[in-house]
C-alpha cells in the first residue's frame, strides 16, 4: 500500500518549551512564566508555548495515517536538537519531505522508519522531532495496511512475543509536586513523582534541605494515603543536575547526600535521575559511574538514572556499555524515529540495564499513544505517563490506550 497524499498541520504541544540553562541559573518564576534573559539559542522567552506539527498520510485506500512531530521541553539543552517551531518547519517539510513520501510503500514500518531516519537534506539529517512524528505516521500506516494493532506490527517485524500484561507506569508531577502525589497514590501509579527539581533556591535548597524534606513527606504521604500495603510504588525523582551544582560535582559528597535521601525514602526504593551534569557525553558517563561507585562503597541502593547527554540510540548503547548507571531514560523525541526507541529498549534489556521509556510532557495525545504501542512490544521497566504536566491527562491517555490494547489482545486470544 502506497502514500497518495501528504498534509502537514501546525499544532500545540501539551506543555511549554523552557530554557533549561536560564532556569538552572536562577530565572525567577512569576506566576506561570519565568523572568530573566534567555541563555539557549532560539528562545524568545525563558518559557514559551510548545509547538507540534501533525503529519497526515493519505493512503491508497483513503485511510489517513497520522503522527505528531514534538520536541522535548528542554530543547537545545545537553546536546539536543534546537527549538522546534512549526512556522519554519512546515515549508521545509513541504519542499523536501513530500516528494519522498508520495508513492512510498508503507507495508514495512521498520524499513520505512530506517530509510527516513537516515534521510539527509542539505547535508543535515531531519530534526529529531520530524523523524519522531514521521515514524509515528509510518507505524500508523503499516498498521492500517496490515490490519494489525501498532504494537503487533512491531512485534512481528522484530520477532517479539505479544504479551498480554500491563506495563509499569511512571507519573510526573510538574511543579504541583504535592497535590499530584495524592492523585498518583489514588490511581496507584507504579513510580512517582518525577518532582521537577530543576532549581536550587526554590526546589532543592542551597544544601539540599528542601528536597530532603520533600522526600520525607513523600514517603509518609504514600503510607498515609494507601489503603493496601501491597501498593508499594518506586520513588523516582529527576533533579536535572542540581545536586551536582551544590556540591561542585564532588562525587563523594553527592553520594553521601543521595544516601541520606534513601534513608528518608524508606521503605520505598529511590531512583535519582540526572544527579549531576558534566557538560559533555564522555564527562557525563565518567561522572555517573563515579557517583554510582561511591554509592556502592557506602552500601547504598540508590539507583542512578541517566538522562542528560544520552539522546540518541548510540548514546544509549555507550551509556549501557560503560556500566555507569542502573537505568537509562530513553527520551523518545530525542531518539528521532520510533524504531530507535524500540532498539534502545531491547539493547538495555539484553545487557542488564533497566530501560525507562520516557519522553516529555511537551508531546501530544497521538505521540503518547504511539509510544505506548512501542512499549507494549518491547516491555521496558518503566513507561512515562504523558503528555502534559498535570498527571491526570497523561494517565488517561496512556493507561486507557494500554488497557484498550490489552482487552483486544485478550479477546483475540480467547477466540
N, C-alpha and C positions, 0 to 999 in steps of 0.2 A: 504493500500500500504506500502511495506517494503523497507528498505535500502539494496541494493545489494552490494555496494562497497563504500569505503571512500578514498578520496585523500586529502592530505594537501600540500599546495604550499606556499613558502615564498613570501612575497611581501613588497612593500614600503607603508608607510602611506603618507598622503598628506602634512605633515609638519614634525616637528622635536620634539625630546624629549629634554626638558630643565630642568636643575637642578634649581628648583624654589628657594631653600634655598640659593644657591650661588648667584643668580641674585638679590634677595632681600637684600642680604648682600653687594651688590655693585660690582659684577663682571662686568668688563668693556667690552663694546661691541666694537669689531674690525671688521668692515665690517658687515658680517652676523653672525660671530661667536662671542663667548664670551671668554675672557681671565680670567684665575684665577683657583684656586683649586676647585674641586668638593666637595660638602658637603652632598650629598644624596647617599646612598649605591647603587652600581651597575653602576653608571655613570663613564664612562671613560673620558668624556669631559663635560663641562658645557652645551654645545649644541651638540647633535649627531642626526643622521638621524633617523626618525621614522620608525618602522617596523610593519608589519602586517603578518597574516597567513590566507590564504583562506582555508575554509573547504568546500569541494565539495562532495555532497552526490549523488551517482548514485542510482536511484530508479528502481523498478522492470520494469517499462515501458520504461526504457532507458533515461528518462529525468534527468537533473542534477539540483539539488538544491544547492544554494551557499550562503555563509555568510563569512564575514571577521572579524577575531579577531583583535581588535585595542584597544590601551590604550591611556589615556589622555596625553597631552603634559607634564604636571607636574606630572608624575608618581612618586610614593614614597613619595609624599608630603601630609600633613594633613590627615594621616591615610589611604591613598590609597595603593593599591597593588604595589609591586615593579616593576622595569623596565621590560618591556616585550620584550624579544629577541627571534627571530624566531629560531635561531640555537639551543637553548636549549629546546625550547617548542615542536618543531615538533617530535623529538624522543620520548618525553614523551607522546604526543598525539597518536602516532602510537602504542605504547605499551599498554596504559591504556584506550584510548577512542575508538579506532577502534573496539575492541571486544564488547563493549557496544552498538555500533551503528549498526553493521551488524545484519540484521534481525529485527531491531526495526520498529514498525508500526508508521507511521508519520501522520496518519489522524487527530489526535487531537494535535494542536500546544500547547495548554495550558498544557495538561498532559505531553507532551514530555519536554517542557521547564521547568516545575516544577521538573520533575524527574532529569534531568541533572544538574539543578541549585543546587540540594541538593547532588549530587554525591560527595563522599569523596574518595580520593586516598591517602594512607599512612597517614591517619589522617587529611588531609587538603582538603578543597574544591578546585575546579579548579580555576585558576587565573580568575579574573573578565573579562579580555579580551577574554579568551577562552569561558567562558559562554556566553558572548556577541555575539561573532561570531557564535557559535554553534546555539544559539537561532534564529539568522537570517536565517541560513540554514534550521532549522526546520520549521520556518514560510514559507519559500520558498517552502519547501516540502509539507506542508499542503495545500498551495495554488495550487500547481500542482495536488495533489491528489483530491482536491475538485472542481477544475476548477473555483475557485473564486479568485478575487484580494486579495492581502495580507491584506489590511485593512478590507475587508469583512469577512475574516476568524476571525479576532479579534472581529469585531462587533458581529458576530454570537456566538462566544464562551463566550463573556462577556455580551451578551444581550444588545448591544448598537445600537443606531439608526445610520444608514448611512446617513450623512448629506452632501449634495452637495453644499458646500460653502467653499471658500478659507480660509486658516489659516493665522494668522498674523506672518510675518517672521521678524527675527532679524539678521541684518548683523554685521559681525565683521571685524574690520579694520586691525588688527595686528598693527605693528609699522607704517604702512602707514596711519596714522590717519587723515591726511588732504585730500590727493587725494581720498582716499577711500570714504570719506563723500560725495564728489562730485558725485562719481559713485552711491552711495546709494540714493542720492536725485534724480538723473536722473532716476533710476529704481524704485523710490518711495517705498523703503523698509519701513516696518511699525515701526521698532525700530532700533536705531543705537546709537553709532558706536562700542560699546564694549570698544575700546580705548587701551586696554592692558597697563594699568597704573600699572606696576609691578616693578618700580624702582624709588626711591625717587629723587636722584640728577637730572636725565635726564628727568623724566616724570611728577612727582608730584611737585617737588620743596621742599626745606627744610621746608618751612612753608605753602606749598600747593599752592603757587602762580602760578606755571606753569599749573597745572590742572585748576585753576580758569580762567586763560587767555584762555585756550583751550575751556572751556565751553562757555565763552562769544563768542569766534569765531564761535563755533559750532552753537549756536542759530542764530547768524547773517548770517552765511553762508546758512543755510537752508532757511531762509526768503528771502535771495537774489536770490537763485537759483530756488526755486519752482515757477512753473508757475500758480499754483492754490492754494489759501489759504485752500482749503479743504484737501490738503495734509498736515497732521499735525502729524508727527511721534513722538514717545516717545523717550526720551534720556535715554539710558541705558549704564552705564559706570562701568566697572569692575576695582576695584582698588587694588585687591589682598592683602588686609590688610594693605596697606602702609599708609593710613590715620591714622589708629591706631598707627602705628610706630612713626609718627612725633608728636603725642600728647600723647604718653605713655599710650594708651588705656583709656585716661580720657574721659568718655562718654559725659560729658557736653561740653568739647572742641570739640570733634568730631561732635556732633550735631550742635554746632554753626557754624562750618566750612561748614558742609553739607548744612545748611540753607542759607549760602552765595552763595553756588553753585546753589541752587534752584533759587535765585533771578537772577543770571546770565543766567540760562537756560530759563527763561520766554521768550515766552509764552508756552514753551513745558514742559510737565511733566518730572520729573527726577527720575530715579531709580539708586541706587548705590549698586553694588554687592560687597560683601565682604569688608565692610568698615574697619574692624579690624579682627585680628586673635588672639584668646585667647590661642591657643596651645592645646586645648582639646575639645571634643564634648560638655561636660557639661558646660565648661567655655564659649564656643562659644555661646551656647543658652542663657546663662545669659548676656553675653556682648551685643549681638544683641538686646535682649529685653530691656536692659538699654538704648542703643542708641535710639531705637525706642520710648521709653517712654520720653526721653529727647527731641526728635524731636516734639513729640506731645505737650509737655509743651510749646514749642516755637511757636506752631501753624503752624508748617511746614508740608508740604505734600510730602516731600521726601520719596520715598518708599525704604525700605531695602530689598535686595535680599540675601538669604542665599546660600552659596556655600561651603566654606571650612568646613570640618568635617561633611558634610551632604552627605555621599557617598552611603549608602545602602537604601533599601526600609524602613527598620526600622528607620534609621536616619531621613528620610523624615517624617515619622509618628511622631517621637519625636519632631522635629522642629515645625511641624504644631500644634501638641497638646500643645506645650509650648507657642504658640501665640507670637513668638519672631521676626517674620518677615512678610513682606507684600507679598513676593513672594519667592518661592523655585526654585532654579535651579536643575532640575532632570538631572544630568550629565550621559547620557545613558551608556557609557562604565563602569563607576564606579558601576552602579547598577547590572552589570552582565547581566543575561538573560533579554531579552526584555519584558517578561511578568511582571517583576518587575517595569519597566518603565510604563507600562500600569496601573498597580495597584497604583503606586505612583501618577500619574496624576489624576486618579479618586479619590484617597484619598484627595488630595489637594482641588479638586473641591467640594467634598462632605462636606468639613469643612471650606469653605470660605477663603482659601488662594490661591492666584494666582499661577498657575503652569507654569513654563518656561521649556519646554523640550529642554534641551541643548545638551551637548556633547563636542566635541573638534575639533579643526582644524586638529588634528592628526588622522583623520579617513580615510575612503575610499569612493568611489562612491557607493559601494554596501551597506555599513553600513548606509550611509546617506539616501539612498532610503528606506531601511527597516525601519529606524526611522520615515521617513515621513509617512509611512503607519500606524505605531503605533499612530502617532499624528492625522492622518485623522480619526481614530476610536475614540480617546479619547478627541480631541478638547482642547488642552491646550491653555493658554492665549497667549503664545509666542513660536515660534519654531526657533531654531538656524539654520542659513544658514551655511552649512558645506558640505564637508571638505575644507581644505586649509585656508590660511590666507590672501588671496588676494581678497576676496569678490566675484568677478565675477564667478570663477569656482564653488564655493559652491552655489551661487544663481542660476546658470544654472542647476545644478544637482537637487537641492531641489525644486525650483519653477517649473521647467519643469515636474518633476515627479508628483508634485501636480496637475498641470493643465492637464496633460495626464489622471490622475486618475479621476479628476472631469469631463473631457469630456466623458470618458467611462461611468461613473455613470449617467450623464445626458442623454446620448444616450440610455442607458437601460431604464431609467425612461420614456423617450418619446416613446419607442417602444410599 
